Amino acid sequence: MLKNRYRNLLFIIVLSLLVIIPIAKVTARSLDNNSTYQSSKNLEYDVESPAFTEASVHDPSVIRVDESFYVFGSHLASAKTTDLMNWEQVSTTVNPNNPLIENVFEELSEAFEWANTETLWAADVRQLGDGRFYMYYNASQGDAPRSAMGLAIADDVEGPYKNQGIFLKSGMWDQESPDGSIYDATVHPNAVDPHTFYDKDEDLWMVYGSYSGGIFILEMNEETGLPLEGQGYATHLIGGNHSRIEGAFIEYNTETDYYYMYMTFGGLDADGGYNMRVARSENPAGPYLDAEGNIMSDVKGAEVSFFDDRSIEPYAVKQMGNYLFKRELGEKGTGIGTGYVSAGHNSVYTNEDDEIFIFFHTRFPQTGEMHEIRVHQMFMNESGWPVIAPYRFTGETLDKINRQDVIGEYKYIDHEKDISSEINVSETITLEKNNKLSGSVSGSWKSISHNTVELTIDGDTYNGVFLRQWNPTSNEVVMTFTALSEKGVAVWGSQLEVVSNEEVVQAIVEELDIDETIITSIELPTTGMRNATITWISSDETVVTNDGEVTRPENGAGDAIVTLTAEIVKGEVSQTKEFIVTVPELNEGGLVAHYSFEGSLENKVENDFGDGILVGNRIDTEGGTLLFGEGQKEDSQSLHLDGQSGIRLPDGLITNHTYSVSLWLNPNELTPFTTTFFGLRTVNDWVSLVPNGPASNQTMVWSGSQSWYDAATGLTIPENEWSHVAFTVEEGEIIVYVNGEEMFRGEKFPHIFSNTSSVFSLGVNYWDTPFNGLVDEVSVYDNLALPSNEITDLYNDLK
């Protein structure tokens, strides 16, 4: 989850390898003491693990001011950094207290009124010749291209910006548009997503547009910061017929003498297939071409189509799509690996040393709509196309690479050319000593110069670079490569360490684990690192099958004890590992906990579950202040959480895939991702009821697991007012209620509580800002999904 935690900047460390190895530089910041990590070639690098401080800005547009990099994006969010790794959030949402624009709803009232909205889309800030900072803001209706674009100016990059007015509109149905014809959304632009830039002759331009009629470019007046008069919507560059192309950013490269137009294709949601692409031109106003010579102004959706991805996906150079460098069982690190989902709406910065950096927002595998800023380095390949480094920037630079260091096995990503929500999961390839390429793909490879690589895969040629980078999963420096084909397809590689079959089997044995108590079917792994196999034998398949299917004993039959034996095999090497698990009998469904907070944390239900326990600002932190406030009902009390305290509920409250939770909430403050009711089995398997969630700040039930889930209600409960929120889960079906009304119903909700030791809390979890407000009448039901009429009764009885 997003963690906006700010740390003081420490020093930058330059890494050096052994004398016989060419130098690779990695900038790092200390988390703890120096550690020695192994590279993929078993060479020791004395390095401190890089530290990162994350921030969230959707559609980040970068500007450098002195030693700081700022990004400005949608919803008037912004952040800054000095090292491209540790970010400080400057602003977050459109609200009267946003420091960028004071009293923003009054200041930009004309734009909000035209666009029928209360938020802003992707902003762009440029410093023009007079030294002032020009913010190009835009507001859009969202479900229609009725948008307004305006200009605000400030003396300081952090504001406050003063509105200069609207200069461009779209969506004027049945009326004359700026180009003199009746507005037509299939050919005219949506006036959003501006980016202003200087060409090589220091003339000012602005590229803009999204979906609808496509991307356009305007000539600008540097003296006023406004478009030159008489252009209308100006020159069309790409798109049309509502094709999903947006977020254009143009930068001139002195090395190649081309203008590069970076764009994002697809939909921005986690399942939208957002992917980053680029085309280039000899002139700022085009025409822009891709690697195959296709003219971008011809690229658009089919006639009478809407979001026609199939028509546009063959075009432009695709730099990055959904991917996952998957961590296999037994490999170094924790979690599922490193990857992105729907990364895009990028901007680019080139420094005085001609190093190129790409800034973008991204979602992540299995994390729903939560997004963060990322920065990667880019390099121009032999064909003059930018290739993106596989891992985020930690200070690395291109340097001479020895041939023997690149030989070996790699995790391999093919970004392909499609627009798809599917995640391209890494496969294994080998760069062999004889320059053959084998594994999941076949072909050949060769190193052309100090750090360049040419791959031939299935007859297609890919050009790129070798680069040593920090692998955030294995916590080590590894060799990587990034390359683009002549057809505009990107491939990446991340080198694997050299290990024996004995080491493979032993690593899997050490990591392989199963909960001692299981209450539901479990996924027993059948493969591990380096394609090792795992087979399972159960001592009692009537309770747990060899495939992990669980049948709990009936109520009153007693718990079952089962032994599961795993055999791990790699080549001629094998080991076994046994697990003795308990499968509890089925319990009767019903109310297991009720807290009315009448001056205490007492559980009003007479059972083995105890009272609540006061904690600090995290579940596992001692401290906190026990406070009670005015209750939801007259002459009653409620729990008052002060933003620094929480309540630890008894472990194991829920032990089924069917349950219900009901409570009253009165927030003093709505902070992003703050939990009210929280349940966790592991750090990757949890359920959280959040008043202000990641899906457009909606009140929602948010779940993190192998399949993240956003059960958003379509509304945000108000501050300083009581709201009743309840949700029920019944074998994958979830229903969320607000004030007795069903607001969300969905299927395939993840099975989280599969043991008897899950952790539960009110107002705090392990990472987010604690809840500040009142909580009352908390009820938890295990093995029982309350019907809608009983949820309504809970609301009516207590309102």
Solvent accessible surface area in square Angstrom, and as a share of the most:
residue,aa,sasa,rsa
1,M,27,0.12
2,L,9,0.04
3,K,78,0.33
4,N,57,0.29
5,R,75,0.27
6,Y,114,0.43
7,R,118,0.43
8,N,131,0.67
9,L,89,0.44
10,L,91,0.45
11,F,117,0.49
12,I,108,0.55
13,I,40,0.20
14,V,108,0.62
15,L,5,0.03
16,S,74,0.48
17,L,20,0.10
18,L,92,0.46
19,V,153,0.88
20,I,136,0.69
21,I,16,0.08
22,P,26,0.16
23,I,89,0.45
24,A,6,0.05
25,K,81,0.35
26,V,2,0.01
27,T,23,0.14
28,A,1,0.01
29,R,8,0.03
30,S,29,0.19
31,L,99,0.49
32,D,99,0.51
33,N,131,0.67
34,N,96,0.49
35,S,44,0.28
36,T,79,0.46
37,Y,45,0.17
38,Q,61,0.27
39,S,4,0.03
40,S,1,0.01
41,K,55,0.23
42,N,72,0.37
43,L,38,0.19
44,E,99,0.45
45,Y,7,0.03
46,D,93,0.48
47,V,3,0.01
48,E,16,0.07
49,S,19,0.12
50,P,5,0.03
51,A,2,0.02
52,F,42,0.17
53,T,4,0.02
54,E,26,0.12
55,A,0,0.00
56,S,20,0.13
57,V,1,0.00
58,H,17,0.07
59,D,12,0.06
60,P,1,0.01
61,S,11,0.07
62,V,3,0.02
63,I,11,0.06
64,R,69,0.25
65,V,28,0.16
66,D,122,0.63
67,E,119,0.53
68,S,23,0.15
69,F,14,0.06
70,Y,18,0.07
71,V,0,0.00
72,F,2,0.01
73,G,1,0.01
74,S,5,0.03
75,H,79,0.35
76,L,3,0.01
77,A,7,0.05
78,S,1,0.01
79,A,0,0.00
80,K,47,0.20
81,T,4,0.03
82,T,65,0.38
83,D,22,0.11
84,L,12,0.06
85,M,2,0.01
86,N,9,0.04
87,W,4,0.01
88,E,84,0.37
89,Q,23,0.10
90,V,30,0.17
91,S,6,0.04
92,T,62,0.36
93,T,47,0.27
94,V,20,0.11
95,N,43,0.22
96,P,76,0.48
97,N,134,0.69
98,N,4,0.02
99,P,69,0.43
100,L,1,0.01
101,I,0,0.00
102,E,87,0.39
103,N,85,0.44
104,V,0,0.00
105,F,75,0.31
106,E,137,0.61
107,E,51,0.23
108,L,1,0.00
109,S,59,0.38
110,E,92,0.41
111,A,1,0.01
112,F,16,0.07
113,E,137,0.62
114,W,42,0.15
115,A,0,0.00
116,N,97,0.50
117,T,27,0.15
118,E,131,0.59
119,T,36,0.21
120,L,3,0.01
121,W,64,0.23
122,A,4,0.03
123,A,5,0.04
124,D,0,0.00
125,V,1,0.01
126,R,37,0.14
127,Q,81,0.36
128,L,7,0.04
129,G,63,0.60
130,D,80,0.42
131,G,36,0.34
132,R,98,0.36
133,F,11,0.04
134,Y,1,0.01
135,M,0,0.00
136,Y,0,0.00
137,Y,2,0.01
138,N,0,0.00
139,A,0,0.00
140,S,2,0.01
141,Q,61,0.27
142,G,43,0.42
143,D,127,0.66
144,A,24,0.19
145,P,14,0.09
146,R,53,0.19
147,S,0,0.00
148,A,0,0.00
149,M,0,0.00
150,G,0,0.00
151,L,2,0.01
152,A,0,0.00
153,I,17,0.09
154,A,5,0.04
155,D,120,0.62
156,D,76,0.39
157,V,7,0.04
158,E,53,0.24
159,G,15,0.14
160,P,61,0.38
161,Y,1,0.00
162,K,104,0.44
163,N,42,0.21
164,Q,100,0.44
165,G,20,0.19
166,I,35,0.18
167,F,43,0.18
168,L,11,0.05
169,K,60,0.26
170,S,0,0.00
171,G,0,0.00
172,M,12,0.05
173,W,115,0.40
174,D,129,0.67
175,Q,103,0.46
176,E,121,0.54
177,S,5,0.03
178,P,56,0.35
179,D,72,0.37
180,G,48,0.47
181,S,52,0.34
182,I,99,0.50
183,Y,9,0.04
184,D,60,0.31
185,A,9,0.07
186,T,47,0.27
187,V,83,0.48
188,H,13,0.06
189,P,0,0.00
190,N,10,0.05
191,A,0,0.00
192,V,0,0.00
193,D,8,0.04
194,P,8,0.05
195,H,7,0.03
196,T,0,0.00
197,F,13,0.05
198,Y,65,0.25
199,D,11,0.06
200,K,101,0.43
201,D,103,0.53
202,E,120,0.54
203,D,79,0.41
204,L,7,0.03
205,W,32,0.11
206,M,0,0.00
207,V,0,0.00
208,Y,0,0.00
209,G,0,0.00
210,S,3,0.02
211,Y,43,0.16
212,S,4,0.03
213,G,1,0.01
214,G,1,0.01
215,I,0,0.00
216,F,13,0.05
217,I,2,0.01
218,L,1,0.01
219,E,76,0.34
220,M,10,0.05
221,N,49,0.25
222,E,66,0.29
223,E,147,0.66
224,T,65,0.38
225,G,0,0.00
226,L,63,0.31
227,P,28,0.17
228,L,75,0.37
229,E,169,0.76
230,G,87,0.84
231,Q,46,0.21
232,G,19,0.19
233,Y,3,0.01
234,A,36,0.28
235,T,63,0.37
236,H,58,0.26
237,L,5,0.03
238,I,0,0.00
239,G,2,0.02
240,G,3,0.03
241,N,8,0.04
242,H,31,0.14
243,S,1,0.01
244,R,42,0.15
245,I,0,0.00
246,E,14,0.06
247,G,2,0.02
248,A,4,0.03
249,F,13,0.05
250,I,1,0.01
251,E,35,0.16
252,Y,46,0.17
253,N,11,0.06
254,T,101,0.59
255,E,126,0.56
256,T,31,0.18
257,D,70,0.36
258,Y,56,0.21
259,Y,3,0.01
260,Y,2,0.01
261,M,0,0.00
262,Y,3,0.01
263,M,0,0.00
264,T,0,0.00
265,F,0,0.00
266,G,0,0.00
267,G,5,0.05
268,L,67,0.33
269,D,68,0.35
270,A,24,0.19
271,D,108,0.56
272,G,10,0.10
273,G,2,0.02
274,Y,1,0.00
275,N,2,0.01
276,M,0,0.00
277,R,0,0.00
278,V,0,0.00
279,A,0,0.00
280,R,43,0.16
281,S,4,0.03
282,E,119,0.53
283,N,77,0.39
284,P,15,0.10
285,A,31,0.24
286,G,12,0.11
287,P,82,0.51
288,Y,2,0.01
289,L,65,0.32
290,D,7,0.04
291,A,32,0.24
292,E,92,0.41
293,G,39,0.38
294,N,46,0.23
295,I,79,0.40
296,M,0,0.00
297,S,43,0.28
298,D,103,0.53
299,V,5,0.03
300,K,91,0.39
301,G,2,0.02
302,A,51,0.40
303,E,123,0.55
304,V,158,0.91
305,S,27,0.17
306,F,133,0.55
307,F,83,0.35
308,D,29,0.15
309,D,15,0.08
310,R,141,0.52
311,S,38,0.25
312,I,0,0.00
313,E,30,0.13
314,P,60,0.38
315,Y,67,0.25
316,A,0,0.00
317,V,1,0.00
318,K,6,0.02
319,Q,3,0.01
320,M,0,0.00
321,G,3,0.03
322,N,7,0.04
323,Y,0,0.00
324,L,16,0.08
325,F,6,0.02
326,K,81,0.35
327,R,30,0.11
328,E,47,0.21
329,L,35,0.18
330,G,11,0.11
331,E,23,0.10
332,K,76,0.32
333,G,35,0.33
334,T,119,0.69
335,G,36,0.35
336,I,49,0.25
337,G,23,0.22
338,T,24,0.14
339,G,7,0.07
340,Y,9,0.03
341,V,8,0.05
342,S,0,0.00
343,A,3,0.02
344,G,0,0.00
345,H,17,0.07
346,N,3,0.02
347,S,1,0.01
348,V,5,0.03
349,Y,44,0.17
350,T,40,0.23
351,N,24,0.12
352,E,138,0.62
353,D,104,0.54
354,D,88,0.46
355,E,50,0.22
356,I,7,0.04
357,F,10,0.04
358,I,0,0.00
359,F,0,0.00
360,F,0,0.00
361,H,0,0.00
362,T,0,0.00
363,R,12,0.04
364,F,28,0.11
365,P,12,0.07
366,Q,52,0.23
367,T,19,0.11
368,G,14,0.14
369,E,34,0.15
370,M,9,0.04
371,H,35,0.16
372,E,11,0.05
373,I,0,0.00
374,R,22,0.08
375,V,2,0.01
376,H,0,0.00
377,Q,3,0.01
378,M,2,0.01
379,F,17,0.07
380,M,27,0.12
381,N,14,0.07
382,E,107,0.48
383,S,56,0.36
384,G,11,0.10
385,W,14,0.05
386,P,0,0.00
387,V,2,0.01
388,I,2,0.01
389,A,0,0.00
390,P,0,0.00
391,Y,4,0.02
392,R,25,0.09
393,F,25,0.10
394,T,1,0.00
395,G,10,0.10
396,E,1,0.01
397,T,40,0.23
398,L,60,0.30
399,D,49,0.26
400,K,99,0.42
401,I,18,0.09
402,N,34,0.18
403,R,103,0.38
404,Q,109,0.48
405,D,6,0.03
406,V,1,0.00
407,I,25,0.13
408,G,18,0.17
409,E,62,0.28
410,Y,0,0.00
411,K,26,0.11
412,Y,6,0.02
413,I,1,0.00
414,D,49,0.25
415,H,0,0.00
416,E,77,0.35
417,K,37,0.16
418,D,50,0.26
419,I,8,0.04
420,S,37,0.24
421,S,51,0.33
422,E,130,0.58
423,I,56,0.29
424,N,32,0.16
425,V,71,0.41
426,S,15,0.10
427,E,96,0.43
428,T,48,0.28
429,I,0,0.00
430,T,34,0.20
431,L,0,0.00
432,E,51,0.23
433,K,155,0.66
434,N,92,0.47
435,N,46,0.24
436,K,120,0.51
437,L,4,0.02
438,S,37,0.24
439,G,60,0.58
440,S,51,0.33
441,V,27,0.16
442,S,67,0.43
443,G,30,0.29
444,S,48,0.31
445,W,3,0.01
446,K,104,0.44
447,S,46,0.30
448,I,81,0.41
449,S,64,0.41
450,H,113,0.51
451,N,25,0.13
452,T,14,0.08
453,V,1,0.00
454,E,39,0.18
455,L,0,0.00
456,T,45,0.26
457,I,8,0.04
458,D,112,0.58
459,G,67,0.64
460,D,40,0.21
461,T,32,0.18
462,Y,16,0.06
463,N,18,0.09
464,G,0,0.00
465,V,4,0.02
466,F,2,0.01
467,L,2,0.01
468,R,9,0.03
469,Q,0,0.00
470,W,7,0.02
471,N,16,0.08
472,P,49,0.31
473,T,21,0.12
474,S,18,0.12
475,N,60,0.31
476,E,9,0.04
477,V,1,0.01
478,V,2,0.01
479,M,6,0.02
480,T,0,0.00
481,F,0,0.00
482,T,1,0.01
483,A,0,0.00
484,L,7,0.04
485,S,8,0.05
486,E,110,0.49
487,K,103,0.44
488,G,1,0.01
489,V,21,0.12
490,A,3,0.02
491,V,0,0.00
492,W,0,0.00
493,G,0,0.00
494,S,2,0.01
495,Q,5,0.02
496,L,22,0.11
497,E,33,0.15
498,V,95,0.54
499,V,38,0.22
500,S,46,0.30
501,N,56,0.29
502,E,103,0.46
503,E,98,0.44
504,V,1,0.01
505,V,0,0.00
506,Q,74,0.33
507,A,28,0.21
508,I,0,0.00
509,V,18,0.11
510,E,122,0.55
511,E,60,0.27
512,L,4,0.02
513,D,114,0.59
514,I,24,0.12
515,D,52,0.27
516,E,141,0.63
517,T,31,0.18
518,I,2,0.01
519,I,8,0.04
520,T,22,0.13
521,S,49,0.32
522,I,35,0.18
523,E,162,0.72
524,L,14,0.07
525,P,44,0.28
526,T,86,0.50
527,T,78,0.45
528,G,2,0.02
529,M,7,0.03
530,R,30,0.11
531,N,122,0.63
532,A,0,0.00
533,T,67,0.39
534,I,3,0.02
535,T,80,0.47
536,W,15,0.05
537,I,111,0.56
538,S,12,0.08
539,S,79,0.51
540,D,49,0.25
541,E,88,0.39
542,T,109,0.64
543,V,15,0.08
544,V,0,0.00
545,T,39,0.23
546,N,51,0.26
547,D,117,0.60
548,G,0,0.00
549,E,100,0.45
550,V,24,0.14
551,T,89,0.52
552,R,27,0.10
553,P,24,0.15
554,E,121,0.54
555,N,84,0.43
556,G,69,0.67
557,A,73,0.57
558,G,30,0.28
559,D,85,0.44
560,A,18,0.14
561,I,112,0.57
562,V,1,0.01
563,T,39,0.23
564,L,0,0.00
565,T,36,0.21
566,A,0,0.00
567,E,70,0.31
568,I,0,0.00
569,V,49,0.28
570,K,49,0.21
571,G,52,0.50
572,E,175,0.79
573,V,31,0.18
574,S,57,0.37
575,Q,64,0.28
576,T,87,0.51
577,K,55,0.23
578,E,115,0.52
579,F,20,0.08
580,I,116,0.59
581,V,1,0.01
582,T,37,0.22
583,V,0,0.00
584,P,19,0.12
585,E,49,0.22
586,L,59,0.30
587,N,50,0.26
588,E,146,0.65
589,G,40,0.38
590,G,20,0.19
591,L,69,0.34
592,V,19,0.11
593,A,0,0.00
594,H,44,0.20
595,Y,1,0.01
596,S,11,0.07
597,F,3,0.01
598,E,84,0.38
599,G,42,0.40
600,S,44,0.28
601,L,19,0.09
602,E,77,0.35
603,N,11,0.06
604,K,95,0.40
605,V,34,0.19
606,E,176,0.79
607,N,64,0.33
608,D,151,0.78
609,F,57,0.24
610,G,39,0.37
611,D,77,0.40
612,G,9,0.08
613,I,108,0.55
614,L,51,0.25
615,V,13,0.07
616,G,4,0.04
617,N,55,0.28
618,R,50,0.18
619,I,2,0.01
620,D,102,0.53
621,T,55,0.32
622,E,164,0.73
623,G,45,0.43
624,G,35,0.34
625,T,69,0.40
626,L,76,0.38
627,L,62,0.31
628,F,54,0.23
629,G,20,0.19
630,E,139,0.63
631,G,5,0.05
632,Q,28,0.12
633,K,90,0.38
634,E,158,0.71
635,D,143,0.74
636,S,26,0.17
637,Q,74,0.33
638,S,0,0.00
639,L,1,0.01
640,H,50,0.22
641,L,2,0.01
642,D,45,0.23
643,G,10,0.10
644,Q,116,0.52
645,S,1,0.00
646,G,0,0.00
647,I,1,0.00
648,R,60,0.22
649,L,3,0.01
650,P,20,0.13
651,D,66,0.34
652,G,4,0.03
653,L,0,0.00
654,I,0,0.00
655,T,15,0.09
656,N,13,0.07
657,H,16,0.07
658,T,16,0.09
659,Y,5,0.02
660,S,0,0.00
661,V,0,0.00
662,S,5,0.03
663,L,0,0.00
664,W,6,0.02
665,L,0,0.00
666,N,18,0.09
667,P,0,0.00
668,N,62,0.32
669,E,87,0.39
670,L,39,0.19
671,T,27,0.16
672,P,58,0.37
673,F,21,0.09
674,T,5,0.03
675,T,1,0.01
676,T,0,0.00
677,F,1,0.01
678,F,0,0.00
679,G,0,0.00
680,L,15,0.08
681,R,59,0.22
682,T,52,0.30
683,V,95,0.54
684,N,78,0.40
685,D,20,0.10
686,W,4,0.01
687,V,1,0.00
688,S,1,0.00
689,L,0,0.00
690,V,0,0.00
691,P,3,0.02
692,N,14,0.07
693,G,2,0.02
694,P,21,0.13
695,A,16,0.12
696,S,93,0.60
697,N,64,0.33
698,Q,40,0.18
699,T,0,0.00
700,M,0,0.00
701,V,0,0.00
702,W,0,0.00
703,S,0,0.00
704,G,0,0.00
705,S,7,0.04
706,Q,118,0.52
707,S,69,0.44
708,W,45,0.16
709,Y,33,0.12
710,D,36,0.18
711,A,0,0.00
712,A,21,0.17
713,T,5,0.03
714,G,62,0.59
715,L,59,0.30
716,T,57,0.33
717,I,2,0.01
718,P,55,0.35
719,E,77,0.35
720,N,108,0.55
721,E,97,0.44
722,W,52,0.18
723,S,2,0.01
724,H,0,0.00
725,V,0,0.00
726,A,0,0.00
727,F,0,0.00
728,T,5,0.03
729,V,3,0.02
730,E,93,0.42
731,E,114,0.51
732,G,7,0.06
733,E,45,0.20
734,I,0,0.00
735,I,18,0.09
736,V,0,0.00
737,Y,4,0.01
738,V,8,0.05
739,N,55,0.28
740,G,11,0.11
741,E,118,0.53
742,E,77,0.34
743,M,67,0.30
744,F,48,0.20
745,R,128,0.47
746,G,11,0.11
747,E,108,0.49
748,K,177,0.75
749,F,4,0.02
750,P,19,0.12
751,H,88,0.39
752,I,2,0.01
753,F,1,0.00
754,S,8,0.05
755,N,11,0.06
756,T,59,0.34
757,S,72,0.46
758,S,1,0.00
759,V,20,0.11
760,F,0,0.00
761,S,0,0.00
762,L,0,0.00
763,G,1,0.01
764,V,1,0.00
765,N,1,0.01
766,Y,67,0.26
767,W,29,0.10
768,D,7,0.03
769,T,70,0.41
770,P,13,0.08
771,F,2,0.01
772,N,44,0.22
773,G,0,0.00
774,L,27,0.14
775,V,0,0.00
776,D,3,0.01
777,E,31,0.14
778,V,0,0.00
779,S,10,0.07
780,V,0,0.00
781,Y,26,0.10
782,D,3,0.02
783,N,50,0.26
784,L,64,0.32
785,A,24,0.18
786,L,12,0.06
787,P,64,0.40
788,S,59,0.38
789,N,92,0.47
790,E,72,0.32
791,I,0,0.00
792,T,48,0.28
793,D,69,0.36
794,L,42,0.21
795,Y,45,0.17
796,N,67,0.34
797,D,100,0.52
798,L,37,0.19
799,K,135,0.57
